[in-house]
Structures are given as structure tokens and as C-alpha cells.
Amino acid sequence: MTDREERARVRAKIASIILDFARQNTGRMFHVESLRVHVLKSAPDIAPDSPGRILRLLRQQGKLNYVVIDRRDSLYLFKARVPA
């Protein structure tokens, strides 16, 4: 399996988990570690940095809306999704 195929497999596996976490936490601050723990409960075989990477990808695609509150502490806030 190529690196590109592996990334697509991971994205397909955890994107819905991340979107669900975002729906549950809209309007709330969260640490990336909380997201990572949430994702790893359902997908324990992924790399630890995958949830953060897919989180950023989903924002680039317009599927999530969040702001960085404190980059050093990895503190974020999910905002309501902006309609496309």
C-alpha cells in the first residue's frame, strides 16, 4: 500500500469520528489530546498524529469550523459550521 493509499484509508476511517466529536462539542473548547483519545477509542491502530492531521484537512474542506485558542496548549474551539 502506498503512503497516499494509507492516508486515504486513515481519513476514511476516522473522518466521521472527528465530525461526530465536533458535533458533540460545538461551542466548547477542547484540547487536541481529548480528540486524539476519542478517536483512538474507535480506531486504536492509527498513528497518534492522525486525528490532528485529519482535523486540519476537514477544516480545509469546509466540513469543520474551529479556531485555535492557544496553540502552545493545543486548545481549540469548535464553532458552528459555516454553510457552503
PyRosetta script that sets phi, psi and omega in degrees:
from pyrosetta import init, pose_from_sequence

init()
pose = pose_from_sequence("MTDREERARVRAKIASIILDFARQNTGRMFHVESLRVHVLKSAPDIAPDSPGRILRLLRQQGKLNYVVIDRRDSLYLFKARVPA")
pose.set_psi(1, 132.8)
pose.set_omega(1, 179.6)
pose.set_phi(2, -77.3)
pose.set_psi(2, 165.7)
pose.set_omega(2, 178.3)
pose.set_phi(3, -60.4)
pose.set_psi(3, -41.0)
pose.set_omega(3, 179.6)
pose.set_phi(4, -62.4)
pose.set_psi(4, -42.6)
pose.set_omega(4, 178.9)
pose.set_phi(5, -66.0)
pose.set_psi(5, -39.7)
pose.set_omega(5, 179.1)
pose.set_phi(6, -64.3)
pose.set_psi(6, -42.6)
pose.set_omega(6, 178.4)
pose.set_phi(7, -64.2)
pose.set_psi(7, -39.6)
pose.set_omega(7, 178.1)
pose.set_phi(8, -65.3)
pose.set_psi(8, -39.2)
pose.set_omega(8, 178.4)
pose.set_phi(9, -63.1)
pose.set_psi(9, -45.9)
pose.set_omega(9, 179.8)
pose.set_phi(10, -64.3)
pose.set_psi(10, -44.9)
pose.set_omega(10, 179.5)
pose.set_phi(11, -57.7)
pose.set_psi(11, -46.8)
pose.set_omega(11, -179.8)
pose.set_phi(12, -62.5)
pose.set_psi(12, -34.6)
pose.set_omega(12, -176.7)
pose.set_phi(13, -74.4)
pose.set_psi(13, -38.4)
pose.set_omega(13, -171.2)
pose.set_phi(14, -112.9)
pose.set_psi(14, -9.3)
pose.set_omega(14, -179.0)
pose.set_phi(15, -58.3)
pose.set_psi(15, -44.0)
pose.set_omega(15, -179.0)
pose.set_phi(16, -66.6)
pose.set_psi(16, -33.3)
pose.set_omega(16, 178.0)
pose.set_phi(17, -66.0)
pose.set_psi(17, -41.9)
pose.set_omega(17, 179.6)
pose.set_phi(18, -67.7)
pose.set_psi(18, -42.4)
pose.set_omega(18, 178.4)
pose.set_phi(19, -62.5)
pose.set_psi(19, -38.7)
pose.set_omega(19, 177.1)
pose.set_phi(20, -64.7)
pose.set_psi(20, -43.5)
pose.set_omega(20, 177.1)
pose.set_phi(21, -59.2)
pose.set_psi(21, -41.7)
pose.set_omega(21, 179.7)
pose.set_phi(22, -64.0)
pose.set_psi(22, -43.5)
pose.set_omega(22, 178.6)
pose.set_phi(23, -61.3)
pose.set_psi(23, -41.2)
pose.set_omega(23, -179.6)
pose.set_phi(24, -69.4)
pose.set_psi(24, -22.5)
pose.set_omega(24, -173.6)
pose.set_phi(25, -119.5)
pose.set_psi(25, 18.1)
pose.set_omega(25, 178.4)
pose.set_phi(26, -58.9)
pose.set_psi(26, 130.7)
pose.set_omega(26, -179.8)
pose.set_phi(27, 84.6)
pose.set_psi(27, 2.4)
pose.set_omega(27, -178.8)
pose.set_phi(28, -115.9)
pose.set_psi(28, 148.1)
pose.set_omega(28, 173.4)
pose.set_phi(29, -81.2)
pose.set_psi(29, 150.0)
pose.set_omega(29, 178.0)
pose.set_phi(30, -150.1)
pose.set_psi(30, 155.1)
pose.set_omega(30, 173.6)
pose.set_phi(31, -96.2)
pose.set_psi(31, 145.8)
pose.set_omega(31, 178.9)
pose.set_phi(32, -57.5)
pose.set_psi(32, -31.1)
pose.set_omega(32, 177.9)
pose.set_phi(33, -60.3)
pose.set_psi(33, -38.5)
pose.set_omega(33, 177.7)
pose.set_phi(34, -63.0)
pose.set_psi(34, -41.6)
pose.set_omega(34, 176.9)
pose.set_phi(35, -63.3)
pose.set_psi(35, -45.8)
pose.set_omega(35, -179.2)
pose.set_phi(36, -58.9)
pose.set_psi(36, -45.9)
pose.set_omega(36, 179.8)
pose.set_phi(37, -62.3)
pose.set_psi(37, -43.2)
pose.set_omega(37, 179.0)
pose.set_phi(38, -59.5)
pose.set_psi(38, -46.7)
pose.set_omega(38, -178.6)
pose.set_phi(39, -66.9)
pose.set_psi(39, -42.8)
pose.set_omega(39, -177.2)
pose.set_phi(40, -65.7)
pose.set_psi(40, -21.7)
pose.set_omega(40, 175.3)
pose.set_phi(41, -63.4)
pose.set_psi(41, -36.9)
pose.set_omega(41, -179.0)
pose.set_phi(42, -94.5)
pose.set_psi(42, -24.7)
pose.set_omega(42, -176.6)
pose.set_phi(43, -136.2)
pose.set_psi(43, 72.0)
pose.set_omega(43, -174.2)
pose.set_phi(44, -69.2)
pose.set_psi(44, -10.7)
pose.set_omega(44, -175.5)
pose.set_phi(45, -95.5)
pose.set_psi(45, 9.6)
pose.set_omega(45, -179.9)
pose.set_phi(46, -92.6)
pose.set_psi(46, 161.8)
pose.set_omega(46, 177.1)
pose.set_phi(47, -69.4)
pose.set_psi(47, 144.5)
pose.set_omega(47, -177.1)
pose.set_phi(48, -58.6)
pose.set_psi(48, -28.5)
pose.set_omega(48, -178.7)
pose.set_phi(49, -87.3)
pose.set_psi(49, -6.0)
pose.set_omega(49, -177.9)
pose.set_phi(50, -60.8)
pose.set_psi(50, -43.7)
pose.set_omega(50, 179.9)
pose.set_phi(51, -57.9)
pose.set_psi(51, -42.5)
pose.set_omega(51, 178.2)
pose.set_phi(52, -65.0)
pose.set_psi(52, -40.2)
pose.set_omega(52, 179.5)
pose.set_phi(53, -64.9)
pose.set_psi(53, -44.7)
pose.set_omega(53, 180.0)
pose.set_phi(54, -70.7)
pose.set_psi(54, -33.5)
pose.set_omega(54, 174.6)
pose.set_phi(55, -56.8)
pose.set_psi(55, -48.2)
pose.set_omega(55, 179.6)
pose.set_phi(56, -64.3)
pose.set_psi(56, -40.1)
pose.set_omega(56, 178.9)
pose.set_phi(57, -62.5)
pose.set_psi(57, -44.0)
pose.set_omega(57, -179.8)
pose.set_phi(58, -63.1)
pose.set_psi(58, -34.2)
pose.set_omega(58, 175.9)
pose.set_phi(59, -68.4)
pose.set_psi(59, -43.1)
pose.set_omega(59, 178.3)
pose.set_phi(60, -59.3)
pose.set_psi(60, -34.7)
pose.set_omega(60, -179.6)
pose.set_phi(61, -81.2)
pose.set_psi(61, -3.6)
pose.set_omega(61, 179.9)
pose.set_phi(62, 79.1)
pose.set_psi(62, 15.1)
pose.set_omega(62, -179.2)
pose.set_phi(63, -90.2)
pose.set_psi(63, -15.6)
pose.set_omega(63, 178.6)
pose.set_phi(64, -135.3)
pose.set_psi(64, 154.3)
pose.set_omega(64, 174.1)
pose.set_phi(65, -133.9)
pose.set_psi(65, 117.1)
pose.set_omega(65, 177.1)
pose.set_phi(66, -146.1)
pose.set_psi(66, 161.3)
pose.set_omega(66, 175.6)
pose.set_phi(67, -124.6)
pose.set_psi(67, 151.7)
pose.set_omega(67, 176.3)
pose.set_phi(68, -88.5)
pose.set_psi(68, 118.8)
pose.set_omega(68, 178.9)
pose.set_phi(69, -84.8)
pose.set_psi(69, -46.6)
pose.set_omega(69, -179.3)
pose.set_phi(70, -147.1)
pose.set_psi(70, 101.8)
pose.set_omega(70, -176.2)
pose.set_phi(71, -60.9)
pose.set_psi(71, -42.4)
pose.set_omega(71, -177.6)
pose.set_phi(72, -61.4)
pose.set_psi(72, -38.2)
pose.set_omega(72, 179.2)
pose.set_phi(73, -92.4)
pose.set_psi(73, 4.3)
pose.set_omega(73, -178.7)
pose.set_phi(74, 54.2)
pose.set_psi(74, 44.7)
pose.set_omega(74, -179.3)
pose.set_phi(75, -103.7)
pose.set_psi(75, 126.2)
pose.set_omega(75, -175.6)
pose.set_phi(76, -127.4)
pose.set_psi(76, 166.4)
pose.set_omega(76, 175.9)
pose.set_phi(77, -136.3)
pose.set_psi(77, 123.1)
pose.set_omega(77, 174.5)
pose.set_phi(78, -79.5)
pose.set_psi(78, 129.9)
pose.set_omega(78, 174.7)
pose.set_phi(79, -106.3)
pose.set_psi(79, 167.3)
pose.set_omega(79, 176.2)
pose.set_phi(80, -61.0)
pose.set_psi(80, 141.0)
pose.set_omega(80, -178.9)
pose.set_phi(81, -66.7)
pose.set_psi(81, 134.3)
pose.set_omega(81, 178.0)
pose.set_phi(82, -79.8)
pose.set_psi(82, 125.6)
pose.set_omega(82, 179.4)
pose.set_phi(83, -60.0)
pose.set_psi(83, 144.7)
pose.set_omega(83, -179.4)
pose.set_phi(84, -75.9)
pose.dump_pdb("model.pdb")
